[in-house]
């Protein structure tokens, strides 16, 4: 099965028209741009992403998502969340 490895990123968004401020989750291919999470945050962010992604972002060629914590080299208690996107074998 084909797959893509991406990294979870938390981005702040400020709506110019209303001033509403929120945070959104997205995925980027570059681990250097990934958000660093504390160990106590891993389950919450991984669970939130997986619940929504596997419900609303699958279909067509994407079959499922999985998340795994990846320790930040040289850091104590800091992790990246690596999200693997599994794809069908269609060309």
N, C-alpha and C positions, 0 to 999 in steps of 0.2 A: 504494500500500500504506500502510495506517495504521501509525503508530508512536508510542511513548511514550519520552520521554527521562527517564532516572533517573541517579542518581549513586551510585558505589560507596562503601560505608561499612564500615570494620573496627570491630567491636564486641567488647569483652572480655566474657566470660560466666564467672561464678563460680557453680557449682552449690552451692546451700545445703546439700543433704543430704550431699554427698561432699567438697566443697571443691575438686573438679576445676575447673581454670581453663583456658580456651581462648579463642581468637579465632574469630569467625564473620564471614562476608561477607554483607552485605545491600544492598539498593538503597533509596534514598529519593528523592523527587521534588525536594527542596529542596537546591540546590547549597551553601547556607550550612551544611548539616549534613554535607557530604561530607568524607571523610578526605582529607587532603593527603598526596600521595606524592612522594618524591624520584624523579628521573629513573631512577635505578638500580633502583627498585622497580616501575616501570610494567609491564614485560614479565611479571614473575612473577605479580603480582596479576591483571592482565588475562587472562593465559593460564589461571590457575587458575579464575577466574570463568567464562570462556567455555567451557572444557572441561566443567565441571559443569552450567552453565546450559543450554547447547545440547543436552546429553544428557538431563537430568532435568527441566528446566523448560519444555520446548516441548511442543506438542500443543494440541488444542482450537483456540483462536484465536491463540496465540503460535507464530510460525513460526521465529524465530531471534533471537539477540542479537548485537550488535556493540559493541565498546568503542573509545573514542578518548580520547587524552590531551588535556586542556584546561588550558593554562597558568593559574596563579593570578595574577590581575592584581597588579602591583607586587612580585611575589616572584621570586627567582632560583632556578631549578632545582626548582620546586615545581609540582605538577600535580594536577588532579582527574581521575578516570576517569569519563567520561560513557558510560553504557551505553544503547544504543538497543534497545528491544524492538519487533520488527516483528510486526504483527498481520495476520490475514487480513482481507479486506474484508467479512466478515459483519457484519450489524448486530445 
